[in-house]
Structure formats: C-alpha cells, structure tokens
Amino acid sequence: MIIEREQDVTAAALAVMAQTSDPRLRAIMVSLVKHLHGFIRDTGLTEAEFRDACAVLIELGKRSTDTHNEAVLMAGSLGVSSLICLLNNGDQGNAETDHSLLGPFWRMNSPRVENGGSIVRSETPGPALFVTGKVVDPNGDPVVGAEVDIWHASPVGFYENQDPGQADMNLRGKFLTDAEGRFAFRSVMMVGYPIPTDGVVGRLLKAQNRHPYRPAHLHALICRSGFKVLISQVYDPADPHIDSDVQFGVTKALLGNFVRHDEPHPTAHDVAPPWYALDHLYRMEAGETVLPRPPIK
C-alpha cells in the first residue's frame, strides 16, 4: 500500500499482521498494532518522545544481567506483572488465588533441605522465623511430594545475589511435602525493602513521586505434576507499606499471619526472643506443570 495519510499506516500494518500463520501470534500482533497506534494518537507522541522511548527500551536490556532484571522490575512497577498473574489464575481472575508475582530474584537449583531444617547459610543477624506450610489441591486435600522452593530477602533487605556479605544460596532452599502435604523450615524474619532505583525504574518512580518499597514477604514456588506451578508470596500485614507496594503485588489472599513471640522458644534453645512463627496454607490449581524462565542465574 502506498501511504497517502496517517490513517493508512495503521491499515497497512494491520493487513500485514493478519498474514501471520500462527493464530495466537496473529491475534496478539493485530491487537498490539491497534492499541499501540491508538496510544500514539491519543497521546500525540512527539518524535523526540519516541526517540526517548526507544532509548529506554535499550537501557532496560543493557541493565538486565545475570543478577538483575530491569525489565521484570519495570513490568512490576507498571502493574503489568500483577495484572497478568490475576488474569491467568483463580478461574481467569474470577476467584481468589494464591498465585502471585515471580519477581526478579528467583534462582533455579536451590539446595535441598530436609523438613524442619534451616535455610540460613551464613551469619544473618535478625529474629528467628519458624515457618510451617501445607499444600492442598483445589478440593482441600493434601498434595504429597510437592517440591517447595523458598527464597526471601535478609533482615537488611537484600537477596543474597545482591549482597556479597551473604553466602551463595543464603535464605533459599527446596523442600518436599510429607504425607500430610506439610513442610517446615527455620530462617530469619525478613523486612520490606526498596527495589533497585539506579536505573530506568528508579527515574520513573522519582518522576511519579512514588516510594520504591516492597512490604516484607516470603516467596514460594511449588511444583507437582498434575498441577499448575504455584508461584506465591506471603506478606506481613504489619509492614508499613502493605497497602502501597511499589509492584502492586499484595492481595487479600496473600496476607500471612506472622506471629511475634516474646517468650523463649519451646524447643530451639539457641533462639532469643523475640522470634516469629508463620503457618500458611498454599492452594494449588489444576493446569499444566511448566516452570517459569528464571529472571536471573
């Protein structure tokens, strides 16, 4: 098509997209062109702004490394990650779900830990945390032999890949659920933390007068054949940023009950109060068992 006016550009692009052989890719690309061209018209995007936008996309790629994923961070900060999660789980967004954001810090091949063991692998000062969890199917029956991959930030707000003072795989571990669908481990109480702000995402937050904080949370990725991989987070309702998560990840289903204890621990005599306990129920959904692509190595 020879372009005679600006409307012709959209018509020509849509005609080309409609030639895509794969039906799902065709539907995505047609919708993308419609919305992208509509966005450009709606905002009156200038040439200078377009060049700036291209530079931002390039910078997102350059800032994504083996230990940091700026693109995932941006997706979360725009609410995209949370929206996609909720639309694809819980009966396509019609029911409450335990699914949540994967986040930019999941690593594969966390060490196997026996039930009741510790995931603290280097000196990590902070109150002890004792976690018990139960994994159930959609009917509430226990899921036996599920692999539960756990990770969380330290009491100073860093994942171990961000902090050279922590041992490799500190505060990470994999467990298998027992005959009752349960698992347990010992760690240290996590805190909320600011996401990295030295890149594109940080500049966006500053321009929007937004804080960079995520409320304290515990990550879990639970895998068992016959079920959709459950990616979940459990949030501490006492965190000061529980209702203003920079990544829009907190839902009512993900609020945990982190109980503070000021008395000595009944069995762990090396634990000084205060210490914390969390008992949480994880509900898996039916679906294909497919692990996500790790955002970092």
C-alpha positions as CSV (number, residue, x, y, z in Angstrom):
1,M,0.0,0.0,0.0
2,I,1.3,3.4,-0.9
3,I,0.7,5.7,2.2
4,E,-1.4,8.8,1.4
5,R,-2.3,9.8,5.0
6,E,-1.5,8.8,8.6
7,Q,-4.6,6.5,8.9
8,D,-3.1,4.4,6.0
9,V,-0.2,3.4,8.2
10,T,-2.4,1.6,10.7
11,A,-4.4,-0.1,7.9
12,A,-1.2,-1.3,6.2
13,A,0.3,-2.6,9.4
14,L,-2.9,-4.5,10.4
15,A,-3.1,-6.1,6.9
16,V,0.5,-7.4,7.3
17,M,-0.2,-8.6,10.9
18,A,-3.3,-10.5,9.6
19,Q,-1.0,-12.6,7.4
20,T,0.7,-14.2,10.5
21,S,0.3,-18.0,10.2
22,D,0.1,-18.8,13.9
23,P,-3.4,-17.9,15.1
24,R,-2.4,-16.9,18.6
25,L,0.6,-14.8,17.4
26,R,-1.7,-13.2,14.8
27,A,-4.3,-12.2,17.4
28,I,-1.6,-10.7,19.7
29,M,0.1,-8.7,16.9
30,V,-3.2,-7.4,15.5
31,S,-4.2,-6.2,18.9
32,L,-0.8,-4.8,19.7
33,V,-0.8,-2.7,16.5
34,K,-4.4,-1.4,17.2
35,H,-3.6,-0.4,20.8
36,L,-0.1,0.9,20.1
37,H,-1.2,3.1,17.2
38,G,-4.2,4.2,19.3
39,F,-1.9,5.1,22.2
40,I,0.4,7.2,19.9
41,R,-2.6,9.1,18.5
42,D,-4.2,9.5,21.9
43,T,-1.1,11.0,23.5
44,G,0.1,12.9,20.4
45,L,3.5,11.3,20.8
46,T,6.3,13.6,19.5
47,E,9.3,12.5,17.6
48,A,11.6,13.4,20.5
49,E,9.5,11.4,22.9
50,F,9.6,8.4,20.6
51,R,13.3,8.5,20.5
52,D,13.4,8.7,24.2
53,A,11.1,5.7,24.5
54,C,13.4,3.7,22.2
55,A,16.4,4.7,24.4
56,V,14.5,3.5,27.5
57,L,13.9,0.1,25.9
58,I,17.5,-0.2,25.0
59,E,18.6,0.7,28.5
60,L,16.2,-1.9,30.0
61,G,18.0,-4.5,28.1
62,K,21.5,-3.2,28.9
63,R,20.7,-3.1,32.6
64,S,19.4,-6.7,32.7
65,T,22.3,-9.0,33.7
66,D,22.8,-12.4,35.3
67,T,22.0,-10.9,38.7
68,H,19.5,-8.1,37.9
69,N,16.4,-7.9,35.6
70,E,15.4,-4.3,35.0
71,A,12.7,-5.4,32.5
72,V,10.9,-7.5,35.1
73,L,11.3,-4.7,37.6
74,M,9.6,-2.3,35.2
75,A,6.8,-4.7,34.4
76,G,6.0,-4.9,38.1
77,S,6.2,-1.2,38.7
78,L,3.7,-0.6,35.9
79,G,1.3,-3.2,37.4
80,V,1.7,-5.5,34.4
81,S,3.1,-8.5,36.2
82,S,0.3,-8.5,38.8
83,L,-2.4,-8.0,36.2
84,I,-1.2,-10.9,34.1
85,C,-1.0,-13.1,37.1
86,L,-4.5,-12.4,38.3
87,L,-6.0,-12.7,34.8
88,N,-4.4,-16.2,34.3
89,N,-5.2,-17.7,37.7
90,G,-8.2,-18.0,40.0
91,D,-10.6,-19.0,37.2
92,Q,-9.2,-16.3,34.9
93,G,-9.5,-13.6,37.5
94,N,-13.0,-14.5,38.8
95,A,-11.9,-16.1,42.1
96,E,-9.3,-15.6,44.8
97,T,-5.9,-17.2,44.1
98,D,-2.7,-17.9,46.0
99,H,-0.7,-17.1,42.8
100,S,1.4,-14.0,42.8
101,L,4.4,-12.4,41.1
102,L,7.6,-14.4,40.4
103,G,9.7,-11.3,40.9
104,P,13.2,-10.6,39.6
105,F,15.2,-12.7,42.1
106,W,14.2,-16.4,41.7
107,R,17.1,-18.7,41.0
108,M,16.9,-22.3,39.9
109,N,18.8,-25.2,41.7
110,S,18.3,-24.0,45.3
111,P,19.8,-26.6,47.7
112,R,17.5,-29.4,49.0
113,V,16.7,-29.1,52.7
114,E,15.1,-31.6,55.0
115,N,11.8,-30.7,56.6
116,G,12.4,-28.6,59.7
117,G,15.9,-27.6,58.5
118,S,17.4,-24.2,58.3
119,I,17.9,-22.1,55.1
120,V,20.4,-19.8,56.9
121,R,23.8,-20.4,55.3
122,S,25.8,-17.5,56.6
123,E,25.7,-15.1,59.5
124,T,22.4,-13.3,59.2
125,P,21.5,-11.3,62.3
126,G,17.8,-10.9,63.0
127,P,14.9,-12.5,64.8
128,A,14.4,-16.2,64.1
129,L,11.4,-17.2,61.9
130,F,9.8,-20.7,62.0
131,V,7.6,-21.5,59.1
132,T,5.2,-24.4,58.6
133,G,3.2,-24.7,55.5
134,K,0.6,-27.0,54.0
135,V,0.0,-27.6,50.3
136,V,-3.5,-28.6,49.2
137,D,-5.3,-29.3,45.9
138,P,-8.5,-27.5,44.7
139,N,-10.6,-29.8,46.9
140,G,-8.5,-29.1,50.0
141,D,-6.8,-32.5,50.0
142,P,-3.0,-32.6,50.8
143,V,-0.6,-32.6,47.9
144,V,2.1,-35.2,48.8
145,G,5.6,-34.9,47.3
146,A,5.3,-31.4,46.1
147,E,8.6,-29.5,45.6
148,V,8.5,-26.2,47.5
149,D,11.2,-23.7,46.5
150,I,11.6,-21.0,49.1
151,W,13.5,-17.7,49.0
152,H,13.3,-14.3,50.7
153,A,15.3,-11.1,51.5
154,S,17.5,-10.8,54.5
155,P,16.7,-8.7,57.6
156,V,18.5,-5.8,56.0
157,G,16.5,-6.0,52.8
158,F,18.9,-7.8,50.3
159,Y,18.6,-11.1,48.5
160,E,21.9,-13.0,48.6
161,N,22.7,-12.4,45.0
162,Q,22.6,-8.6,45.8
163,D,24.8,-8.9,48.9
164,P,28.5,-10.1,48.8
165,G,28.3,-10.5,52.6
166,Q,25.9,-13.4,52.3
167,A,26.8,-16.9,51.3
168,D,25.6,-18.3,48.0
169,M,22.0,-19.5,48.2
170,N,21.6,-18.0,51.7
171,L,17.9,-17.9,52.6
172,R,17.0,-20.2,49.8
173,G,16.0,-23.9,49.9
174,K,13.8,-26.6,48.5
175,F,11.5,-28.9,50.5
176,L,9.3,-31.9,49.8
177,T,5.8,-32.0,51.3
178,D,5.1,-35.0,53.5
179,A,2.1,-37.4,53.7
180,E,0.0,-34.6,55.1
181,G,1.2,-32.1,52.4
182,R,3.2,-30.2,55.0
183,F,6.7,-28.7,55.0
184,A,8.7,-26.7,57.7
185,F,11.9,-24.7,58.0
186,R,13.8,-22.2,60.1
187,S,15.0,-18.9,58.8
188,V,15.2,-15.2,60.0
189,M,12.4,-12.7,59.8
190,M,12.5,-10.7,56.6
191,V,11.8,-7.0,56.2
192,G,10.4,-4.8,53.5
193,Y,13.0,-3.3,51.1
194,P,13.4,-0.8,48.3
195,I,13.7,-2.1,44.8
196,P,16.8,-1.0,42.9
197,T,16.4,2.6,41.8
198,D,19.7,3.3,40.0
199,G,18.1,2.7,36.5
200,V,15.1,3.3,34.4
201,V,12.6,2.2,37.1
202,G,14.2,4.5,39.7
203,R,13.9,7.5,37.4
204,L,10.2,6.7,36.7
205,L,9.4,6.4,40.4
206,K,11.1,9.7,41.1
207,A,9.1,11.4,38.3
208,Q,5.9,10.0,39.8
209,N,6.7,10.9,43.4
210,R,6.4,7.2,44.4
211,H,8.3,5.4,47.1
212,P,10.3,2.3,46.0
213,Y,9.3,-0.1,48.8
214,R,8.0,-3.6,48.8
215,P,6.4,-4.9,52.0
216,A,8.1,-7.8,53.8
217,H,7.2,-11.1,52.1
218,L,8.2,-14.8,51.7
219,H,8.5,-16.3,48.2
220,A,7.4,-19.9,47.3
221,L,7.4,-21.7,44.0
222,I,5.6,-25.1,44.4
223,C,5.8,-27.8,41.7
224,R,3.9,-31.1,41.5
225,S,3.0,-33.0,38.3
226,G,-0.7,-32.6,37.5
227,F,-0.9,-29.1,38.9
228,K,-0.1,-25.6,37.6
229,V,3.2,-24.4,39.2
230,L,2.2,-22.2,42.1
231,I,4.2,-19.0,42.4
232,S,3.2,-17.3,45.6
233,Q,4.2,-14.6,48.1
234,V,3.1,-14.3,51.7
235,Y,3.1,-10.7,53.0
236,D,3.4,-9.4,56.5
237,P,0.3,-7.3,57.2
238,A,2.2,-5.3,59.9
239,D,4.6,-3.8,57.2
240,P,4.2,0.0,56.9
241,H,4.0,-0.4,53.1
242,I,1.5,-3.2,53.0
243,D,-1.1,-1.0,51.2
244,S,1.3,0.7,48.8
245,D,3.5,-2.0,47.3
246,V,5.6,-0.4,44.5
247,Q,5.0,-3.7,42.5
248,F,1.2,-3.9,43.1
249,G,1.5,-7.5,44.3
250,V,-0.4,-7.5,47.6
251,T,-3.8,-9.2,47.5
252,K,-6.0,-10.3,50.5
253,A,-5.3,-13.9,49.8
254,L,-1.6,-13.4,50.2
255,L,-1.7,-11.8,53.7
256,G,0.0,-14.1,56.2
257,N,-0.1,-14.3,60.0
258,F,3.4,-13.6,61.2
259,V,3.1,-14.1,64.9
260,R,5.6,-12.4,67.2
261,H,6.6,-14.4,70.4
262,D,8.4,-12.6,73.3
263,E,8.8,-15.8,75.3
264,P,11.6,-18.4,74.9
265,H,11.2,-20.9,72.1
266,P,9.8,-24.2,73.4
267,T,12.4,-26.4,71.6
268,A,15.0,-24.2,69.9
269,H,17.0,-23.2,73.0
270,D,19.5,-21.2,71.0
271,V,16.8,-18.7,70.0
272,A,16.5,-15.5,71.9
273,P,13.1,-13.7,71.9
274,P,11.6,-12.1,70.1
275,W,11.0,-14.8,67.4
276,Y,8.3,-15.2,64.8
277,A,6.1,-18.0,63.5
278,L,4.2,-18.4,60.3
279,D,1.7,-21.2,59.5
280,H,0.3,-20.8,55.9
281,L,-1.9,-22.8,53.6
282,Y,-1.0,-22.9,49.9
283,R,-3.7,-23.9,47.4
284,M,-2.6,-25.3,44.1
285,E,-4.7,-25.1,40.9
286,A,-5.2,-27.6,38.1
287,G,-3.2,-27.0,35.0
288,E,0.0,-27.8,33.0
289,T,3.2,-28.2,35.1
290,V,5.6,-25.7,33.4
291,L,8.4,-24.0,35.3
292,P,9.0,-20.3,34.5
293,R,12.1,-19.0,32.9
294,P,14.5,-17.8,35.7
295,P,14.9,-14.0,35.7
296,I,18.5,-14.3,37.0
297,K,21.1,-17.1,37.1
